[in-house]
Amino acid sequence: MSREIEGDHLAPWHPRGSVPRNDPGWTRIPLIAFAVFAVGPSVLAPIFYVLNSVADLSQLVGPLERPPPLVAVLFEPLLLTIGLWPFLALHGVTRDTLIQDRSSWRAVRMAMIVSATAMSLPSTLFLVATPQEMMSSAPDTGQGTGILCFLFMLFLPILGVIGWFIGRGIAWMLSY
């Protein structure tokens, strides 16, 4: 591999269109989205409860009757993991595709970004609805999150695949 001079030291030169040798930072986007949507409601619920005791937030988040139970705060991310597994699969597909064909990294990056966006838009429902449901004293609370997890388990992969193909198509159009 040839080298070029950058300042006072020699830096490795990578040909145009090649993927950096280490794991590129953009491949972590699905993992970051997964972490935000899986752990976010458990972080937001206590914050909303404390803010509601200081200022009335019932107009924004609805009536908050009780603090979130510790069991819900600890185990809600595990439940949400079931519904958000396509983000983890997207990370694996992105890495596998890069390992197989490093020359198409631009198309893979575009496909991954569009796919992660297509799956993130409906996943914001977890950030909005789950904290309020965790603090509700109504009977049978939590069913909405469970039903939403089931629906996401079925339909979120479809959005991810459609986003992947749209991203590959956009990258193909931009390459000409």
C-alpha positions, -999 to +999 in steps of 0.1 A: +000+000+000+014+033-009+016+062+015+012+099+012+026+126+035+002+144+059+019+170+079+050+155+096+040+118+094+031+092+068-006+082+066-020+051+049-035+058+015-068+041+007-080+040-029-111+060-037-143+039-032-127+017-005-142+011+029-120+021+059-103-009+074-119-007+108-157-008+113-170+025+098-189+046+123-220+048+101-225+010+105-235+017+141-266+038+132-290+008+136-275+000+170-279+036+182-315+037+169-322+003+187-307+016+220-328+049+218-361+031+211-356+002+235-342+020+265-357+055+258-391+048+274-375+035+306-354+067+308-382+091+299-408+077+323-390+088+356-381+121+340-417+128+330-429+119+365-404+142+382-411+170+358-449+165+363-445+170+400-427+203+394-448+216+365-481+203+352-473+183+321-507+166+318-515+186+286-485+171+269-482+135+283-516+129+299-523+124+335-495+107+354-510+089+385-480+071+399-443+068+395-431+040+372-426+007+390-390-004+391-399-037+375-413-019+345-383+004+342-359-026+343-378-051+321-395-028+296-363-026+274-363-064+272-399-065+260-392-037+235-362-057+222-386-083+209-403-058+187-372-039+177-351-069+166-350-057+129-326-029+139-301-056+151-307-076+119-300-045+098-267-040+115-258-076+108-268-074+072-249-042+067-217-057+081-221-089+061-227-070+029-196-049+035-175-080+042-187-096+010-183-066-013-163-037+000-165-018-033-202-012-029-199+006+005-217+038-008-248+018-019-247-001+014-245+031+034-274+047+016-295+015+019-288+012+056-296+049+063-329+047+044-338+014+060-330+027+095-351+058+089-380+038+076-380+016+107-373+046+131-404+066+121-430+042+134-407+033+164-412+068+178-445+055+191-426+037+218-410+070+229-444+087+231-468+061+244-448+038+266-437+062+293-473+073+299-485+037+300-458+028+325-472+054+349-509+048+344-529+033+373-556+020+349-562-018+349-545-038+323-519-011+314-491-024+293-513-042+268-508-014+243-471-018+244-474-056+241-497-053+211-474-027+195-444-050+200-463-079+183-472-057+154-436-043+151-423-079+153-443-087+122-442-054+101-410-036+110-389-061+089-411-053+059-404-016+063-367-024+067-365-044+035-385-018+015-361+009+029-331-012+020-342-016-017-352+021-019-318+030-006-300+007-030-321+022-058-312+058-048-275+049-047-278+032-081-294+064-096-268+086-080-240+065-094-249+074-130 
